[in-house]
Amino acid sequence: MLSLPLAGCGAINAVPTMEQQAKAAWSEVQNQYQRRADLIPNLVETVKGYAQQEQETLTQVIEARAKATQVQVDASTVTDPAKFKQFQDAQNNLSGALSRLLVSVERYPDLKSNQNFLALQSQLEGTENRIAVARRDYIEAVRVFNTEITTIPGAWIAKILYPSSKPMETFAATTGSDRPPSVKF
């Protein structure tokens, strides 16, 4: 007799549990973006002396980083499509600037031989990979949460017990990302 009410606790607690998992995954995405924002200026300064030819590209990276860190995000960002798009656009601009920086390696082979530049390149690639993994994990957590609050019985439970629960936003591919980047020398 006691087992029936306890069995329902799992279903009742699923909505807030999944919501917290999705929010935790979002925090990890933010953590990785912050890591990138903290790491890049230090690495860029190290390499700056070796990359005089690409001052413009480095400036674009610094400006894109500054813009990306100016976008204020909090837990409400994941349920506000406009704020989420603003955040994603700022991060995409930084990713584009970083891609242009990496392409400059091909233009100036002497940079590639420099150990500092190789370290920067390795750190940037690793950072972008960490961001991709964090975004993937967030997308999966949001999928699970959004499915729970839009299917039965989770939808009923959410409507009755957690009326403030709203579907969360996921990342969308940047326009044109389905085509390989154009590299011109």
Helices and strands as residue ranges (DSSP letters): H 3-48, G 52-54, H 55-70, G 75-79, H 81-107, H 109-112, H 115-150, H 154-161
